[in-house]
Amino acid sequence: MKYLLVLAVVLVAFWIWRNNRVRDDTPPKPPSKRQPLPPVTMVECRHCGTHLPESEAFVGRHGSYCSDEHRRLQGD
Ligand SMILES: [Zn+2]
């Protein structure tokens, strides 16, 4: 009789677990659309031609560069 009670408890626990799983299987909400990134102005390194965002560029007197080294190498 004791085993029957244990079996009943296990069955109830399994039934609850299954019900929770079924609920979890409902398709998740579609992820909210990401905000589109603001347009980034791209500039070209005058030394090597690499394109990079203007905010990351090293600006010399004659133009933009991908690194301070290239700005220096270009004599700018
Ligand atoms: Zn460069």
N, CA, C, O and the ligand as a Tripos MOL2 file, in Angstrom:
@<TRIPOS>MOLECULE
protein
  305   303    77     0     0
PROTEIN
NO_CHARGES

@<TRIPOS>ATOM
      1 N           0.8320   -1.2060    0.0000 N.3       1 MET1
      2 CA          0.0000    0.0000    0.0000 C.3       1 MET1
      3 C           0.8610    1.2480    0.0000 C.2       1 MET1
      4 O           0.5530    2.2440   -0.6540 O.2       1 MET1
      5 N           1.9470    1.1640    0.7510 N.am      2 LYS2
      6 CA          2.8570    2.3080    0.8340 C.3       2 LYS2
      7 C           3.4300    2.6240   -0.5450 C.2       2 LYS2
      8 O           3.5940    3.7880   -0.9100 O.2       2 LYS2
      9 N           3.7290    1.5750   -1.3020 N.am      3 TYR3
     10 CA          4.3110    1.7890   -2.6270 C.3       3 TYR3
     11 C           3.3130    2.4260   -3.5730 C.2       3 TYR3
     12 O           3.6700    3.2130   -4.4500 O.2       3 TYR3
     13 N           2.0460    2.0650   -3.3740 N.am      4 LEU4
     14 CA          1.0050    2.6580   -4.2150 C.3       4 LEU4
     15 C           0.9480    4.1640   -3.9960 C.2       4 LEU4
     16 O           0.7670    4.9370   -4.9370 O.2       4 LEU4
     17 N           1.1070    4.5660   -2.7340 N.am      5 LEU5
     18 CA          1.0670    5.9870   -2.4070 C.3       5 LEU5
     19 C           2.2550    6.6900   -3.0590 C.2       5 LEU5
     20 O           2.1180    7.7690   -3.6350 O.2       5 LEU5
     21 N           3.4210    6.0590   -2.9580 N.am      6 VAL6
     22 CA          4.6200    6.6370   -3.5710 C.3       6 VAL6
     23 C           4.4220    6.7440   -5.0680 C.2       6 VAL6
     24 O           4.7580    7.7600   -5.6760 O.2       6 VAL6
     25 N           3.8710    5.6890   -5.6670 N.am      7 LEU7
     26 CA          3.6320    5.7040   -7.1060 C.3       7 LEU7
     27 C           2.6680    6.8250   -7.4830 C.2       7 LEU7
     28 O           2.8530    7.5070   -8.4910 O.2       7 LEU7
     29 N           1.6440    7.0010   -6.6670 N.am      8 ALA8
     30 CA          0.6670    8.0540   -6.9410 C.3       8 ALA8
     31 C           1.3430    9.4180   -6.8720 C.2       8 ALA8
     32 O           1.0950   10.2790   -7.7170 O.2       8 ALA8
     33 N           2.1850    9.6160   -5.8820 N.am      9 VAL9
     34 CA          2.8780   10.8950   -5.7420 C.3       9 VAL9
     35 C           3.7830   11.1330   -6.9420 C.2       9 VAL9
     36 O           3.8360   12.2350   -7.4880 O.2       9 VAL9
     37 N           4.4960   10.0810   -7.3460 N.am     10 VAL10
     38 CA          5.3830   10.2110   -8.5020 C.3      10 VAL10
     39 C           4.5830   10.5330   -9.7530 C.2      10 VAL10
     40 O           4.9800   11.3780  -10.5560 O.2      10 VAL10
     41 N           3.4620    9.8590   -9.9100 N.am     11 LEU11
     42 CA          2.6320   10.1000  -11.0880 C.3      11 LEU11
     43 C           2.1020   11.5250  -11.0980 C.2      11 LEU11
     44 O           2.0780   12.1840  -12.1380 O.2      11 LEU11
     45 N           1.6750   11.9950   -9.9280 N.am     12 VAL12
     46 CA          1.1610   13.3670   -9.8510 C.3      12 VAL12
     47 C           2.2970   14.3450  -10.1550 C.2      12 VAL12
     48 O           2.1150   15.3190  -10.8870 O.2      12 VAL12
     49 N           3.4590   14.0720   -9.5860 N.am     13 ALA13
     50 CA          4.6060   14.9570   -9.8310 C.3      13 ALA13
     51 C           4.9500   14.9640  -11.3220 C.2      13 ALA13
     52 O           5.2290   16.0140  -11.9010 O.2      13 ALA13
     53 N           4.9260   13.7620  -11.9390 N.am     14 PHE14
     54 CA          5.2300   13.6610  -13.3590 C.3      14 PHE14
     55 C           4.2050   14.4230  -14.1890 C.2      14 PHE14
     56 O           4.5400   15.0900  -15.1680 O.2      14 PHE14
     57 N           2.9420   14.3060  -13.7690 N.am     15 TRP15
     58 CA          1.8530   14.9620  -14.5140 C.3      15 TRP15
     59 C           2.0160   16.4850  -14.4400 C.2      15 TRP15
     60 O           1.8480   17.1950  -15.4320 O.2      15 TRP15
     61 N           2.3510   16.9680  -13.2230 N.am     16 ILE16
     62 CA          2.5590   18.4160  -13.0610 C.3      16 ILE16
     63 C           3.7560   18.8580  -13.9090 C.2      16 ILE16
     64 O           3.7090   19.8870  -14.5830 O.2      16 ILE16
     65 N           4.8320   18.0580  -13.8630 N.am     17 TRP17
     66 CA          6.0470   18.3960  -14.6060 C.3      17 TRP17
     67 C           5.7460   18.4650  -16.1060 C.2      17 TRP17
     68 O           6.1970   19.3600  -16.8210 O.2      17 TRP17
     69 N           4.9390   17.4480  -16.5570 N.am     18 ARG18
     70 CA          4.6030   17.4230  -17.9880 C.3      18 ARG18
     71 C           3.7650   18.6230  -18.3800 C.2      18 ARG18
     72 O           3.9650   19.2260  -19.4350 O.2      18 ARG18
     73 N           2.8220   18.9570  -17.5120 N.am     19 ASN19
     74 CA          1.9830   20.1190  -17.8060 C.3      19 ASN19
     75 C           2.8330   21.3910  -17.8940 C.2      19 ASN19
     76 O           2.6220   22.2310  -18.7680 O.2      19 ASN19
     77 N           3.7770   21.5150  -16.9950 N.am     20 ASN20
     78 CA          4.6460   22.6940  -17.0430 C.3      20 ASN20
     79 C           5.4540   22.7210  -18.3280 C.2      20 ASN20
     80 O           5.6430   23.7660  -18.9500 O.2      20 ASN20
     81 N           5.9330   21.5170  -18.7120 N.am     21 ARG21
     82 CA          6.7100   21.4450  -19.9480 C.3      21 ARG21
     83 C           5.8790   21.8460  -21.1540 C.2      21 ARG21
     84 O           6.3320   22.5890  -22.0240 O.2      21 ARG21
     85 N           4.6430   21.3340  -21.1880 N.am     22 VAL22
     86 CA          3.7700   21.6570  -22.3140 C.3      22 VAL22
     87 C           3.5860   23.1680  -22.3800 C.2      22 VAL22
     88 O           3.5880   23.7610  -23.4590 O.2      22 VAL22
     89 N           3.4280   23.7770  -21.2140 N.am     23 ARG23
     90 CA          3.2470   25.2160  -21.2040 C.3      23 ARG23
     91 C           4.5290   25.9150  -21.7080 C.2      23 ARG23
     92 O           4.4810   26.9420  -22.3850 O.2      23 ARG23
     93 N           5.6590   25.3160  -21.3480 N.am     24 ASP24
     94 CA          6.9210   25.9260  -21.7800 C.3      24 ASP24
     95 C           7.1510   25.7760  -23.2810 C.2      24 ASP24
     96 O           7.9010   26.5380  -23.8900 O.2      24 ASP24
     97 N           6.4780   24.7600  -23.8720 N.am     25 ASP25
     98 CA          6.7200   24.5190  -25.2850 C.3      25 ASP25
     99 C           5.9810   25.4980  -26.1890 C.2      25 ASP25
    100 O           6.1930   25.5050  -27.4020 O.2      25 ASP25
    101 N           5.1240   26.3150  -25.6120 N.am     26 THR26
    102 CA          4.4460   27.2790  -26.4600 C.3      26 THR26
    103 C           5.4890   28.1740  -27.1040 C.2      26 THR26
    104 O           6.4930   28.5170  -26.4800 O.2      26 THR26
    105 N           5.2550   28.5470  -28.3360 N.am     27 PRO27
    106 CA          6.2990   29.3240  -29.0270 C.3      27 PRO27
    107 C           6.6320   30.5980  -28.2620 C.2      27 PRO27
    108 O           5.7340   31.3210  -27.8290 O.2      27 PRO27
    109 N           7.8920   30.8640  -28.0990 N.am     28 PRO28
    110 CA          8.2880   32.0700  -27.3600 C.3      28 PRO28
    111 C           7.8940   33.3190  -28.1280 C.2      28 PRO28
    112 O           7.7500   33.3160  -29.3510 O.2      28 PRO28
    113 N           7.7300   34.3610  -27.3740 N.am     29 LYS29
    114 CA          7.4070   35.6260  -28.0330 C.3      29 LYS29
    115 C           8.5130   35.9960  -29.0010 C.2      29 LYS29
    116 O           9.6930   35.8320  -28.6900 O.2      29 LYS29
    117 N           8.1470   36.4870  -30.1570 N.am     30 PRO30
    118 CA          9.2210   36.9130  -31.0700 C.3      30 PRO30
    119 C          10.0260   38.0210  -30.4190 C.2      30 PRO30
    120 O           9.4630   38.9300  -29.8090 O.2      30 PRO30
    121 N          11.3280   37.9460  -30.5490 N.am     31 PRO31
    122 CA         12.1470   38.9800  -29.9210 C.3      31 PRO31
    123 C          11.8050   40.3520  -30.4710 C.2      31 PRO31
    124 O          11.5940   40.5350  -31.6700 O.2      31 PRO31
    125 N          11.7590   41.2840  -29.5800 N.am     32 SER32
    126 CA         11.4180   42.6360  -30.0240 C.3      32 SER32
    127 C          12.4480   43.1070  -31.0360 C.2      32 SER32
    128 O          13.6490   42.8750  -30.8970 O.2      32 SER32
    129 N          11.9440   43.7640  -32.0390 N.am     33 LYS33
    130 CA         12.8490   44.1950  -33.1040 C.3      33 LYS33
    131 C          13.9180   45.1210  -32.5460 C.2      33 LYS33
    132 O          13.6380   46.0530  -31.7930 O.2      33 LYS33
    133 N          15.1340   44.8380  -32.9350 N.am     34 ARG34
    134 CA         16.2330   45.6790  -32.4530 C.3      34 ARG34
    135 C          16.1490   47.0470  -33.1100 C.2      34 ARG34
    136 O          15.7450   47.1890  -34.2640 O.2      34 ARG34
    137 N          16.5290   48.0080  -32.3630 N.am     35 GLN35
    138 CA         16.5630   49.3450  -32.9260 C.3      35 GLN35
    139 C          17.6290   49.3670  -34.0180 C.2      35 GLN35
    140 O          18.7580   48.9280  -33.7980 O.2      35 GLN35
    141 N          17.2710   49.8730  -35.1800 N.am     36 PRO36
    142 CA         18.2950   49.9530  -36.2240 C.3      36 PRO36
    143 C          19.4080   50.9010  -35.7860 C.2      36 PRO36
    144 O          19.1830   51.9550  -35.1930 O.2      36 PRO36
    145 N          20.5940   50.4720  -36.1070 N.am     37 LEU37
    146 CA         21.7380   51.2990  -35.7180 C.3      37 LEU37
    147 C          21.7180   52.5990  -36.5200 C.2      37 LEU37
    148 O          21.3620   52.6080  -37.6980 O.2      37 LEU37
    149 N          22.0940   53.6600  -35.8890 N.am     38 PRO38
    150 CA         22.1460   54.9190  -36.6440 C.3      38 PRO38
    151 C          23.2050   54.8190  -37.7230 C.2      38 PRO38
    152 O          24.2230   54.1540  -37.5340 O.2      38 PRO38
    153 N          22.9810   55.4610  -38.8340 N.am     39 PRO39
    154 CA         23.9690   55.3780  -39.9130 C.3      39 PRO39
    155 C          25.3170   55.9240  -39.4480 C.2      39 PRO39
    156 O          25.4120   56.9580  -38.7860 O.2      39 PRO39
    157 N          26.3500   55.1810  -39.8240 N.am     40 VAL40
    158 CA         27.6990   55.5790  -39.4220 C.3      40 VAL40
    159 C          28.4270   56.1000  -40.6480 C.2      40 VAL40
    160 O          28.4420   55.4560  -41.6970 O.2      40 VAL40
    161 N          29.0060   57.2280  -40.5120 N.am     41 THR41
    162 CA         29.7890   57.7740  -41.6020 C.3      41 THR41
    163 C          31.1230   57.0370  -41.6550 C.2      41 THR41
    164 O          31.8640   56.9850  -40.6730 O.2      41 THR41
    165 N          31.4100   56.4710  -42.8190 N.am     42 MET42
    166 CA         32.6600   55.7430  -42.9780 C.3      42 MET42
    167 C          33.6890   56.6410  -43.6650 C.2      42 MET42
    168 O          33.3860   57.3870  -44.5960 O.2      42 MET42
    169 N          34.8960   56.5330  -43.1690 N.am     43 VAL43
    170 CA         35.9710   57.2970  -43.8050 C.3      43 VAL43
    171 C          37.0480   56.3180  -44.2370 C.2      43 VAL43
    172 O          37.1240   55.2000  -43.7290 O.2      43 VAL43
    173 N          37.8620   56.7370  -45.1590 N.am     44 GLU44
    174 CA         38.9010   55.8710  -45.6960 C.3      44 GLU44
    175 C          40.2500   56.3590  -45.2000 C.2      44 GLU44
    176 O          40.5460   57.5530  -45.2040 O.2      44 GLU44
    177 N          41.0580   55.3990  -44.7720 N.am     45 CYS45
    178 CA         42.4090   55.7420  -44.3450 C.3      45 CYS45
    179 C          43.2090   56.1930  -45.5700 C.2      45 CYS45
    180 O          43.2410   55.5070  -46.5910 O.2      45 CYS45
    181 N          43.8310   57.3170  -45.4560 N.am     46 ARG46
    182 CA         44.5660   57.8350  -46.6060 C.3      46 ARG46
    183 C          45.8430   57.0360  -46.8560 C.2      46 ARG46
    184 O          46.4230   57.1070  -47.9390 O.2      46 ARG46
    185 N          46.2790   56.2740  -45.8480 N.am     47 HIS47
    186 CA         47.5210   55.5170  -46.0050 C.3      47 HIS47
    187 C          47.2740   54.1290  -46.5900 C.2      47 HIS47
    188 O          47.9250   53.7390  -47.5600 O.2      47 HIS47
    189 N          46.3370   53.3830  -46.0070 N.am     48 CYS48
    190 CA         46.1510   51.9970  -46.4430 C.3      48 CYS48
    191 C          44.7890   51.7500  -47.0730 C.2      48 CYS48
    192 O          44.5410   50.6560  -47.5790 O.2      48 CYS48
    193 N          43.9100   52.7290  -47.0570 N.am     49 GLY49
    194 CA         42.6310   52.5700  -47.7260 C.3      49 GLY49
    195 C          41.5760   51.8510  -46.9100 C.2      49 GLY49
    196 O          40.4820   51.5910  -47.4110 O.2      49 GLY49
    197 N          41.8820   51.5250  -45.6640 N.am     50 THR50
    198 CA         40.9000   50.8480  -44.8230 C.3      50 THR50
    199 C          39.7340   51.7840  -44.5190 C.2      50 THR50
    200 O          39.9170   52.9590  -44.2020 O.2      50 THR50
    201 N          38.5320   51.2250  -44.6270 N.am     51 HIS51
    202 CA         37.3590   52.0080  -44.2670 C.3      51 HIS51
    203 C          37.0400   51.7830  -42.7980 C.2      51 HIS51
    204 O          37.0820   50.6520  -42.3130 O.2      51 HIS51
    205 N          36.7290   52.8360  -42.1060 N.am     52 LEU52
    206 CA         36.4090   52.7260  -40.6930 C.3      52 LEU52
    207 C          35.4470   53.8310  -40.3040 C.2      52 LEU52
    208 O          35.3630   54.8610  -40.9720 O.2      52 LEU52
    209 N          34.7140   53.6060  -39.2050 N.am     53 PRO53
    210 CA         33.7720   54.6400  -38.7860 C.3      53 PRO53
    211 C          34.5000   55.9400  -38.4600 C.2      53 PRO53
    212 O          35.6120   55.9530  -37.9320 O.2      53 PRO53
    213 N          33.8340   57.0080  -38.7930 N.am     54 GLU54
    214 CA         34.4580   58.3110  -38.5850 C.3      54 GLU54
    215 C          34.8370   58.5180  -37.1160 C.2      54 GLU54
    216 O          35.8270   59.1760  -36.7980 O.2      54 GLU54
    217 N          34.0150   57.9340  -36.2270 N.am     55 SER55
    218 CA         34.2680   58.1440  -34.8040 C.3      55 SER55
    219 C          35.5530   57.4740  -34.3470 C.2      55 SER55
    220 O          36.1240   57.8620  -33.3270 O.2      55 SER55
    221 N          36.0270   56.4510  -35.1030 N.am     56 GLU56
    222 CA         37.2390   55.7330  -34.7040 C.3      56 GLU56
    223 C          38.4500   56.1980  -35.5040 C.2      56 GLU56
    224 O          39.5620   55.7180  -35.2830 O.2      56 GLU56
    225 N          38.2470   57.1060  -36.4090 N.am     57 ALA57
    226 CA         39.3380   57.5060  -37.2940 C.3      57 ALA57
    227 C          40.2540   58.5160  -36.6120 C.2      57 ALA57
    228 O          39.8340   59.2830  -35.7470 O.2      57 ALA57
    229 N          41.4880   58.4920  -37.0170 N.am     58 PHE58
    230 CA         42.4440   59.4990  -36.5850 C.3      58 PHE58
    231 C          42.4860   60.5700  -37.6680 C.2      58 PHE58
    232 O          42.8810   60.3160  -38.8060 O.2      58 PHE58
    233 N          42.0840   61.7240  -37.3000 N.am     59 VAL59
    234 CA         41.9530   62.7880  -38.2900 C.3      59 VAL59
    235 C          43.2140   63.6400  -38.2880 C.2      59 VAL59
    236 O          43.6430   64.1790  -37.2680 O.2      59 VAL59
    237 N          43.7830   63.7310  -39.4820 N.am     60 GLY60
    238 CA         44.9350   64.6060  -39.6540 C.3      60 GLY60
    239 C          44.5330   65.8740  -40.3670 C.2      60 GLY60
    240 O          43.3490   66.1590  -40.5430 O.2      60 GLY60
    241 N          45.5210   66.6200  -40.7690 N.am     61 ARG61
    242 CA         45.1960   67.8810  -41.4490 C.3      61 ARG61
    243 C          44.6630   67.6350  -42.8580 C.2      61 ARG61
    244 O          43.8720   68.4230  -43.3770 O.2      61 ARG61
    245 N          45.1050   66.5260  -43.4760 N.am     62 HIS62
    246 CA         44.7300   66.2900  -44.8710 C.3      62 HIS62
    247 C          43.6850   65.2030  -45.0380 C.2      62 HIS62
    248 O          43.2100   64.9740  -46.1500 O.2      62 HIS62
    249 N          43.3170   64.5300  -43.9610 N.am     63 GLY63
    250 CA         42.3320   63.4750  -44.1120 C.3      63 GLY63
    251 C          42.2640   62.5980  -42.8780 C.2      63 GLY63
    252 O          42.7750   62.9480  -41.8140 O.2      63 GLY63
    253 N          41.6180   61.4430  -43.0410 N.am     64 SER64
    254 CA         41.4070   60.5300  -41.9200 C.3      64 SER64
    255 C          42.2960   59.3090  -42.0760 C.2      64 SER64
    256 O          42.6690   58.9320  -43.1870 O.2      64 SER64
    257 N          42.6300   58.6990  -40.9550 N.am     65 TYR65
    258 CA         43.5200   57.5420  -40.9450 C.3      65 TYR65
    259 C          42.9730   56.4960  -39.9950 C.2      65 TYR65
    260 O          42.2410   56.8130  -39.0580 O.2      65 TYR65
    261 N          43.3410   55.2170  -40.2490 N.am     66 CYS66
    262 CA         42.8560   54.1330  -39.4080 C.3      66 CYS66
    263 C          43.6100   54.0710  -38.0960 C.2      66 CYS66
    264 O          43.1040   53.5260  -37.1160 O.2      66 CYS66
    265 N          44.7990   54.6150  -38.0640 N.am     67 SER67
    266 CA         45.5750   54.5780  -36.8310 C.3      67 SER67
    267 C          46.4790   55.8000  -36.7890 C.2      67 SER67
    268 O          46.7570   56.4370  -37.8050 O.2      67 SER67
    269 N          46.9210   56.0960  -35.5940 N.am     68 ASP68
    270 CA         47.8070   57.2400  -35.4440 C.3      68 ASP68
    271 C          49.1140   56.9940  -36.1940 C.2      68 ASP68
    272 O          49.7510   57.9310  -36.6750 O.2      68 ASP68
    273 N          49.5060   55.7210  -36.2870 N.am     69 GLU69
    274 CA         50.7470   55.3770  -36.9820 C.3      69 GLU69
    275 C          50.6480   55.7350  -38.4570 C.2      69 GLU69
    276 O          51.5820   56.2960  -39.0300 O.2      69 GLU69
    277 N          49.5170   55.4100  -39.0670 N.am     70 HIS70
    278 CA         49.3550   55.7120  -40.4850 C.3      70 HIS70
    279 C          49.2920   57.2190  -40.7190 C.2      70 HIS70
    280 O          49.7650   57.7280  -41.7350 O.2      70 HIS70
    281 N          48.7050   57.9070  -39.7690 N.am     71 ARG71
    282 CA         48.6730   59.3580  -39.8930 C.3      71 ARG71
    283 C          50.1180   59.8930  -39.8820 C.2      71 ARG71
    284 O          50.4820   60.7910  -40.6410 O.2      71 ARG71
    285 N          50.9160   59.3010  -38.9880 N.am     72 ARG72
    286 CA         52.3160   59.7290  -38.8650 C.3      72 ARG72
    287 C          53.1030   59.3410  -40.1290 C.2      72 ARG72
    288 O          53.8830   60.1360  -40.6540 O.2      72 ARG72
    289 N          52.8820   58.0980  -40.6070 N.am     73 LEU73
    290 CA         53.5920   57.6310  -41.7990 C.3      73 LEU73
    291 C          53.2610   58.4860  -43.0170 C.2      73 LEU73
    292 O          54.0860   58.6520  -43.9160 O.2      73 LEU73
    293 N          52.0700   59.0150  -43.0350 N.am     74 GLN74
    294 CA         51.6560   59.8390  -44.1680 C.3      74 GLN74
    295 C          52.1670   61.2630  -44.0070 C.2      74 GLN74
    296 O          51.9650   62.1120  -44.8760 O.2      74 GLN74
    297 N          52.8290   61.5110  -42.8900 N.am     75 GLY75
    298 CA         53.3760   62.8440  -42.6750 C.3      75 GLY75
    299 C          52.2950   63.8820  -42.4570 C.2      75 GLY75
    300 O          52.4450   65.0500  -42.8170 O.2      75 GLY75
    301 N          51.1990   63.4290  -41.8580 N.am     76 ASP76
    302 CA         50.0910   64.3570  -41.6930 C.3      76 ASP76
    303 C          50.0770   64.8920  -40.2600 C.2      76 ASP76
    304 O          49.2130   65.6960  -39.9090 O.2      76 ASP76
    305 ZN         45.6310   52.8190  -42.4390 Zn       77 ZN77
@<TRIPOS>BOND
     1     1     2 1
     2     2     3 1
     3     3     4 2
     4     3     5 am
     5     5     6 1
     6     6     7 1
     7     7     8 2
     8     7     9 am
     9     9    10 1
    10    10    11 1
    11    11    12 2
    12    11    13 am
    13    13    14 1
    14    14    15 1
    15    15    16 2
    16    15    17 am
    17    17    18 1
    18    18    19 1
    19    19    20 2
    20    19    21 am
    21    21    22 1
    22    22    23 1
    23    23    24 2
    24    23    25 am
    25    25    26 1
    26    26    27 1
    27    27    28 2
    28    27    29 am
    29    29    30 1
    30    30    31 1
    31    31    32 2
    32    31    33 am
    33    33    34 1
    34    34    35 1
    35    35    36 2
    36    35    37 am
    37    37    38 1
    38    38    39 1
    39    39    40 2
    40    39    41 am
    41    41    42 1
    42    42    43 1
    43    43    44 2
    44    43    45 am
    45    45    46 1
    46    46    47 1
    47    47    48 2
    48    47    49 am
    49    49    50 1
    50    50    51 1
    51    51    52 2
    52    51    53 am
    53    53    54 1
    54    54    55 1
    55    55    56 2
    56    55    57 am
    57    57    58 1
    58    58    59 1
    59    59    60 2
    60    59    61 am
    61    61    62 1
    62    62    63 1
    63    63    64 2
    64    63    65 am
    65    65    66 1
    66    66    67 1
    67    67    68 2
    68    67    69 am
    69    69    70 1
    70    70    71 1
    71    71    72 2
    72    71    73 am
    73    73    74 1
    74    74    75 1
    75    75    76 2
    76    75    77 am
    77    77    78 1
    78    78    79 1
    79    79    80 2
    80    79    81 am
    81    81    82 1
    82    82    83 1
    83    83    84 2
    84    83    85 am
    85    85    86 1
    86    86    87 1
    87    87    88 2
    88    87    89 am
    89    89    90 1
    90    90    91 1
    91    91    92 2
    92    91    93 am
    93    93    94 1
    94    94    95 1
    95    95    96 2
    96    95    97 am
    97    97    98 1
    98    98    99 1
    99    99   100 2
   100    99   101 am
   101   101   102 1
   102   102   103 1
   103   103   104 2
   104   103   105 am
   105   105   106 1
   106   106   107 1
   107   107   108 2
   108   107   109 am
   109   109   110 1
   110   110   111 1
   111   111   112 2
   112   111   113 am
   113   113   114 1
   114   114   115 1
   115   115   116 2
   116   115   117 am
   117   117   118 1
   118   118   119 1
   119   119   120 2
   120   119   121 am
   121   121   122 1
   122   122   123 1
   123   123   124 2
   124   123   125 am
   125   125   126 1
   126   126   127 1
   127   127   128 2
   128   127   129 am
   129   129   130 1
   130   130   131 1
   131   131   132 2
   132   131   133 am
   133   133   134 1
   134   134   135 1
   135   135   136 2
   136   135   137 am
   137   137   138 1
   138   138   139 1
   139   139   140 2
   140   139   141 am
   141   141   142 1
   142   142   143 1
   143   143   144 2
   144   143   145 am
   145   145   146 1
   146   146   147 1
   147   147   148 2
   148   147   149 am
   149   149   150 1
   150   150   151 1
   151   151   152 2
   152   151   153 am
   153   153   154 1
   154   154   155 1
   155   155   156 2
   156   155   157 am
   157   157   158 1
   158   158   159 1
   159   159   160 2
   160   159   161 am
   161   161   162 1
   162   162   163 1
   163   163   164 2
   164   163   165 am
   165   165   166 1
   166   166   167 1
   167   167   168 2
   168   167   169 am
   169   169   170 1
   170   170   171 1
   171   171   172 2
   172   171   173 am
   173   173   174 1
   174   174   175 1
   175   175   176 2
   176   175   177 am
   177   177   178 1
   178   178   179 1
   179   179   180 2
   180   179   181 am
   181   181   182 1
   182   182   183 1
   183   183   184 2
   184   183   185 am
   185   185   186 1
   186   186   187 1
   187   187   188 2
   188   187   189 am
   189   189   190 1
   190   190   191 1
   191   191   192 2
   192   191   193 am
   193   193   194 1
   194   194   195 1
   195   195   196 2
   196   195   197 am
   197   197   198 1
   198   198   199 1
   199   199   200 2
   200   199   201 am
   201   201   202 1
   202   202   203 1
   203   203   204 2
   204   203   205 am
   205   205   206 1
   206   206   207 1
   207   207   208 2
   208   207   209 am
   209   209   210 1
   210   210   211 1
   211   211   212 2
   212   211   213 am
   213   213   214 1
   214   214   215 1
   215   215   216 2
   216   215   217 am
   217   217   218 1
   218   218   219 1
   219   219   220 2
   220   219   221 am
   221   221   222 1
   222   222   223 1
   223   223   224 2
   224   223   225 am
   225   225   226 1
   226   226   227 1
   227   227   228 2
   228   227   229 am
   229   229   230 1
   230   230   231 1
   231   231   232 2
   232   231   233 am
   233   233   234 1
   234   234   235 1
   235   235   236 2
   236   235   237 am
   237   237   238 1
   238   238   239 1
   239   239   240 2
   240   239   241 am
   241   241   242 1
   242   242   243 1
   243   243   244 2
   244   243   245 am
   245   245   246 1
   246   246   247 1
   247   247   248 2
   248   247   249 am
   249   249   250 1
   250   250   251 1
   251   251   252 2
   252   251   253 am
   253   253   254 1
   254   254   255 1
   255   255   256 2
   256   255   257 am
   257   257   258 1
   258   258   259 1
   259   259   260 2
   260   259   261 am
   261   261   262 1
   262   262   263 1
   263   263   264 2
   264   263   265 am
   265   265   266 1
   266   266   267 1
   267   267   268 2
   268   267   269 am
   269   269   270 1
   270   270   271 1
   271   271   272 2
   272   271   273 am
   273   273   274 1
   274   274   275 1
   275   275   276 2
   276   275   277 am
   277   277   278 1
   278   278   279 1
   279   279   280 2
   280   279   281 am
   281   281   282 1
   282   282   283 1
   283   283   284 2
   284   283   285 am
   285   285   286 1
   286   286   287 1
   287   287   288 2
   288   287   289 am
   289   289   290 1
   290   290   291 1
   291   291   292 2
   292   291   293 am
   293   293   294 1
   294   294   295 1
   295   295   296 2
   296   295   297 am
   297   297   298 1
   298   298   299 1
   299   299   300 2
   300   299   301 am
   301   301   302 1
   302   302   303 1
   303   303   304 2
@<TRIPOS>SUBSTRUCTURE
     1 MET1         2 RESIDUE 1 A MET
     2 LYS2         6 RESIDUE 1 A LYS
     3 TYR3        10 RESIDUE 1 A TYR
     4 LEU4        14 RESIDUE 1 A LEU
     5 LEU5        18 RESIDUE 1 A LEU
     6 VAL6        22 RESIDUE 1 A VAL
     7 LEU7        26 RESIDUE 1 A LEU
     8 ALA8        30 RESIDUE 1 A ALA
     9 VAL9        34 RESIDUE 1 A VAL
    10 VAL10       38 RESIDUE 1 A VAL
    11 LEU11       42 RESIDUE 1 A LEU
    12 VAL12       46 RESIDUE 1 A VAL
    13 ALA13       50 RESIDUE 1 A ALA
    14 PHE14       54 RESIDUE 1 A PHE
    15 TRP15       58 RESIDUE 1 A TRP
    16 ILE16       62 RESIDUE 1 A ILE
    17 TRP17       66 RESIDUE 1 A TRP
    18 ARG18       70 RESIDUE 1 A ARG
    19 ASN19       74 RESIDUE 1 A ASN
    20 ASN20       78 RESIDUE 1 A ASN
    21 ARG21       82 RESIDUE 1 A ARG
    22 VAL22       86 RESIDUE 1 A VAL
    23 ARG23       90 RESIDUE 1 A ARG
    24 ASP24       94 RESIDUE 1 A ASP
    25 ASP25       98 RESIDUE 1 A ASP
    26 THR26      102 RESIDUE 1 A THR
    27 PRO27      106 RESIDUE 1 A PRO
    28 PRO28      110 RESIDUE 1 A PRO
    29 LYS29      114 RESIDUE 1 A LYS
    30 PRO30      118 RESIDUE 1 A PRO
    31 PRO31      122 RESIDUE 1 A PRO
    32 SER32      126 RESIDUE 1 A SER
    33 LYS33      130 RESIDUE 1 A LYS
    34 ARG34      134 RESIDUE 1 A ARG
    35 GLN35      138 RESIDUE 1 A GLN
    36 PRO36      142 RESIDUE 1 A PRO
    37 LEU37      146 RESIDUE 1 A LEU
    38 PRO38      150 RESIDUE 1 A PRO
    39 PRO39      154 RESIDUE 1 A PRO
    40 VAL40      158 RESIDUE 1 A VAL
    41 THR41      162 RESIDUE 1 A THR
    42 MET42      166 RESIDUE 1 A MET
    43 VAL43      170 RESIDUE 1 A VAL
    44 GLU44      174 RESIDUE 1 A GLU
    45 CYS45      178 RESIDUE 1 A CYS
    46 ARG46      182 RESIDUE 1 A ARG
    47 HIS47      186 RESIDUE 1 A HIS
    48 CYS48      190 RESIDUE 1 A CYS
    49 GLY49      194 RESIDUE 1 A GLY
    50 THR50      198 RESIDUE 1 A THR
    51 HIS51      202 RESIDUE 1 A HIS
    52 LEU52      206 RESIDUE 1 A LEU
    53 PRO53      210 RESIDUE 1 A PRO
    54 GLU54      214 RESIDUE 1 A GLU
    55 SER55      218 RESIDUE 1 A SER
    56 GLU56      222 RESIDUE 1 A GLU
    57 ALA57      226 RESIDUE 1 A ALA
    58 PHE58      230 RESIDUE 1 A PHE
    59 VAL59      234 RESIDUE 1 A VAL
    60 GLY60      238 RESIDUE 1 A GLY
    61 ARG61      242 RESIDUE 1 A ARG
    62 HIS62      246 RESIDUE 1 A HIS
    63 GLY63      250 RESIDUE 1 A GLY
    64 SER64      254 RESIDUE 1 A SER
    65 TYR65      258 RESIDUE 1 A TYR
    66 CYS66      262 RESIDUE 1 A CYS
    67 SER67      266 RESIDUE 1 A SER
    68 ASP68      270 RESIDUE 1 A ASP
    69 GLU69      274 RESIDUE 1 A GLU
    70 HIS70      278 RESIDUE 1 A HIS
    71 ARG71      282 RESIDUE 1 A ARG
    72 ARG72      286 RESIDUE 1 A ARG
    73 LEU73      290 RESIDUE 1 A LEU
    74 GLN74      294 RESIDUE 1 A GLN
    75 GLY75      298 RESIDUE 1 A GLY
    76 ASP76      302 RESIDUE 1 A ASP
    77 ZN77       305 GROUP 0 **** ****
